[in-house]
Amino acid sequence: MMTAIVNRLGSLAFRYFSNTSMRSEVLRLGVVQLRSTENKNENLDNAKYKMIELVEKNCDVIVLPECFNSPYG
């Protein structure tokens, strides 16, 4: 499911930025700050829930931390 969400968001962002008629419209940017744990599945779940929240708030682009799914904490 996570891959499908990321792919969908990527295609939406591509369409947004490649459509010249939309450049004058508002771009909603969602920025996620997460605390990574040693459990990679927990990190992915946390990121997924944050992304779902931002999609529900009509964000056009979501920015995740660089190492959000890494076991660094």
Secondary structure, DSSP 4 states (H G I P E B T S, - for coil): -HHHHHHHHHHHHHHHHH-GGGTTS---EEE------S-HHHHHHHHHHHHHHHHHTT-SEEE--TTTTSS--
